[in-house]
Amino acid sequence: MNIKVGKKIYELRKSRDMTQEELASEMGVSIAAVSKWETGNSIPDILMLCSIADFFDVSTDELLGRTKNRKKVIVVDDVEFIRNTLKKVLSENGCEIIGEAAEGKELLNMLKKKKADLIFLDIKMPGMNGMKTLEYVMKDYQKIKVIMCSAVKDKEVIDSAIALGAAGYVTKPFLPDAIITSINMI
């Protein structure tokens, strides 16, 4: 554990092009303390871990190396309130939100740069709608699971989404339990 945390602190420090001296000054500790953290000879206490995470704008889970098993999720909906609600429920239930989009083309561009495990995808959106977007995702990114999240409750639409490869379908307005259940099913 010490070595993982130390390696992460080292990587974050280097990504900011900082010296050990500069990080020590920012954190209010000695250069020796930073050196010991980075070599794995000691680990920062919990308050210092939180301060380091805040300074580098990462989660404490990421700093501790606990993000490997978290599902990386992208939320796609044209309504910002829905995106924010979904992101909150997903984050509180162990998912890592790696992006959000308001329509299909924006998602497809994002997928060229980011590796997602799961996408929550609305059906009715301006620009490229969810069904067309689902087709592209299933064609080009078969390993990504897609859960459709829409106010459309028409059985034919739901069946079409499943036939295209959707892993699940949650209707709006949704309850947080429905979202959690859909995540756990895949």
Backbone torsions as a table, in degrees:
resi	resn	phi	psi	omega
1	MET	NA	-45.3	-179.3
2	ASN	-58.3	-41.2	-177.5
3	ILE	-68.0	-40.0	178.1
4	LYS	-62.2	-46.5	180.0
5	VAL	-63.6	-45.2	179.5
6	GLY	-60.8	-42.0	179.4
7	LYS	-63.7	-41.1	180.0
8	LYS	-66.2	-42.6	177.8
9	ILE	-60.9	-43.7	178.5
10	TYR	-59.6	-47.7	-179.6
11	GLU	-61.4	-43.1	180.0
12	LEU	-65.7	-41.3	178.6
13	ARG	-62.0	-46.0	-179.6
14	LYS	-65.1	-36.0	-179.5
15	SER	-64.6	-25.0	176.7
16	ARG	-94.3	2.1	-179.6
17	ASP	56.2	45.2	-179.5
18	MET	-105.7	152.0	172.3
19	THR	-89.2	167.0	174.3
20	GLN	-61.3	-36.9	179.4
21	GLU	-61.1	-43.5	-179.3
22	GLU	-65.8	-42.1	178.7
23	LEU	-65.5	-42.3	178.3
24	ALA	-58.5	-43.0	179.3
25	SER	-63.6	-43.8	178.9
26	GLU	-62.8	-38.2	-176.3
27	MET	-89.4	-9.3	-179.9
28	GLY	71.2	36.0	179.2
29	VAL	-128.5	174.5	178.8
30	SER	-79.3	159.5	175.2
31	ILE	-61.9	-36.7	178.8
32	ALA	-60.5	-37.8	179.3
33	ALA	-63.4	-45.9	178.6
34	VAL	-61.3	-44.0	179.3
35	SER	-60.0	-43.5	179.1
36	LYS	-65.2	-38.6	177.6
37	TRP	-61.2	-48.6	-173.8
38	GLU	-68.6	-27.2	178.5
39	THR	-89.6	-7.5	-179.9
40	GLY	84.3	8.5	179.2
41	ASN	-76.0	-19.2	173.7
42	SER	-153.5	167.0	179.2
43	ILE	-126.2	140.4	178.7
44	PRO	-63.0	149.3	176.2
45	ASP	-69.4	172.2	-172.8
46	ILE	-59.9	-40.4	179.2
47	LEU	-65.6	-39.7	178.7
48	MET	-69.0	-38.3	176.2
49	LEU	-57.6	-44.1	178.5
50	CYS	-63.4	-41.0	179.0
51	SER	-64.7	-41.8	179.3
52	ILE	-65.1	-44.3	179.1
53	ALA	-60.4	-44.7	178.4
54	ASP	-62.8	-43.6	-178.4
55	PHE	-60.3	-42.5	-177.9
56	PHE	-91.5	1.8	178.5
57	ASP	57.3	48.5	173.9
58	VAL	-128.0	163.7	176.9
59	SER	-79.2	157.6	175.9
60	THR	-64.8	-33.1	175.8
61	ASP	-59.4	-44.0	178.9
62	GLU	-64.4	-42.2	179.1
63	LEU	-61.3	-37.2	179.9
64	LEU	-84.7	-1.0	178.2
65	GLY	77.2	28.2	-177.9
66	ARG	-99.4	15.5	-176.3
67	THR	-94.3	-4.3	-174.5
68	LYS	-63.6	-34.5	-176.9
69	ASN	-96.4	-0.7	179.5
70	ARG	-78.4	139.4	176.5
71	LYS	-71.6	131.0	176.9
72	LYS	-90.2	120.1	-169.7
73	VAL	-121.9	142.5	170.9
74	ILE	-118.2	133.4	-179.8
75	VAL	-108.0	127.1	-177.4
76	VAL	-125.0	113.8	177.7
77	ASP	-160.7	143.4	-179.1
78	ASP	-78.2	-10.4	-179.9
79	VAL	-101.9	117.3	-176.4
80	GLU	-59.2	-40.2	179.8
81	PHE	-58.8	-42.1	179.1
82	ILE	-65.1	-44.9	178.4
83	ARG	-58.4	-46.9	-178.6
84	ASN	-63.6	-40.6	178.3
85	THR	-63.7	-46.8	178.7
86	LEU	-61.7	-44.9	-179.6
87	LYS	-59.6	-41.0	-179.5
88	LYS	-64.5	-48.2	-179.3
89	VAL	-62.5	-44.8	-178.1
90	LEU	-65.7	-44.6	179.7
91	SER	-62.1	-41.7	-179.6
92	GLU	-68.4	-12.6	-178.6
93	ASN	-117.1	32.7	168.8
94	GLY	87.7	6.6	178.5
95	CYS	-93.1	151.8	175.8
96	GLU	-105.5	115.8	179.6
97	ILE	-80.6	115.8	-178.0
98	ILE	-104.7	-4.3	178.2
99	GLY	178.2	167.5	175.2
100	GLU	-147.5	152.9	-179.6
101	ALA	-145.6	156.1	-179.3
102	ALA	-101.0	-8.2	177.3
103	GLU	-163.0	170.7	-170.8
104	GLY	-60.4	-46.1	-178.3
105	LYS	-61.4	-37.5	178.1
106	GLU	-62.2	-41.6	176.7
107	LEU	-62.3	-48.2	-177.5
108	LEU	-60.5	-38.5	175.8
109	ASN	-64.9	-39.1	179.9
110	MET	-64.9	-38.8	-177.8
111	LEU	-66.3	-18.8	176.4
112	LYS	-70.1	-22.1	-175.5
113	LYS	-113.2	-22.7	-174.0
114	LYS	-123.1	144.5	179.6
115	LYS	-103.4	109.3	-178.8
116	ALA	-103.0	152.1	172.0
117	ASP	-96.9	-29.4	-171.1
118	LEU	-146.9	141.3	175.8
119	ILE	-127.8	131.9	168.4
120	PHE	-98.7	120.4	-168.9
121	LEU	-127.8	122.4	175.4
122	ASP	-74.9	157.6	178.3
123	ILE	-91.8	-53.7	-175.3
124	LYS	-91.1	107.3	178.9
125	MET	-143.0	153.3	173.8
126	PRO	-68.3	163.1	-177.5
127	GLY	71.6	-134.5	179.5
128	MET	-78.8	119.5	-178.3
129	ASN	-75.2	172.5	-174.3
130	GLY	-65.8	-36.2	-178.6
131	MET	-67.2	-44.1	178.4
132	LYS	-65.8	-40.8	177.9
133	THR	-61.9	-43.3	178.3
134	LEU	-57.2	-42.5	178.3
135	GLU	-57.3	-48.1	-179.9
136	TYR	-64.1	-43.0	-179.5
137	VAL	-62.5	-44.9	-178.6
138	MET	-66.6	-31.4	179.5
139	LYS	-74.3	-43.7	-172.2
140	ASP	-100.7	-18.2	-175.7
141	TYR	-137.5	62.6	-172.8
142	GLN	-58.8	-26.7	-176.8
143	LYS	-78.6	-16.5	-179.8
144	ILE	-78.7	132.5	175.4
145	LYS	-88.7	138.3	-179.8
146	VAL	-122.2	127.9	173.9
147	ILE	-112.1	120.1	177.8
148	MET	-76.6	139.0	-176.7
149	CYS	-136.1	99.3	-171.0
150	SER	-146.5	158.9	174.8
151	ALA	-78.9	-13.8	179.1
152	VAL	-69.0	121.3	-177.5
153	LYS	-113.4	10.5	-178.9
154	ASP	-66.6	124.6	-177.4
155	LYS	-57.4	-38.2	-179.6
156	GLU	-64.1	-39.6	179.4
157	VAL	-67.1	-44.8	178.6
158	ILE	-60.5	-47.1	178.8
159	ASP	-61.3	-39.1	178.3
160	SER	-63.8	-42.3	179.4
161	ALA	-62.8	-42.8	178.7
162	ILE	-65.1	-41.9	179.1
163	ALA	-63.1	-33.0	178.5
164	LEU	-75.2	-13.8	176.8
165	GLY	122.7	1.5	178.1
166	ALA	-59.4	138.4	-179.3
167	ALA	-83.2	-15.8	-179.3
168	GLY	-171.5	173.3	-177.1
169	TYR	-147.9	123.2	179.0
170	VAL	-120.8	130.1	-179.3
171	THR	-93.5	146.4	176.7
172	LYS	-91.4	151.7	-8.8
173	PRO	-68.3	136.2	-175.6
174	PHE	-101.4	154.6	173.2
175	LEU	-98.1	145.3	178.4
176	PRO	-52.2	-36.2	179.3
177	ASP	-61.0	-34.9	179.0
178	ALA	-66.7	-38.0	177.6
179	ILE	-65.7	-47.5	-179.1
180	ILE	-61.5	-43.4	178.4
181	THR	-61.1	-41.9	-179.0
182	SER	-65.2	-36.2	177.6
183	ILE	-65.6	-45.4	-176.4
184	ASN	-68.7	-22.3	-178.8
185	MET	-77.1	-19.1	-178.1
186	ILE	-106.2	NA	NA
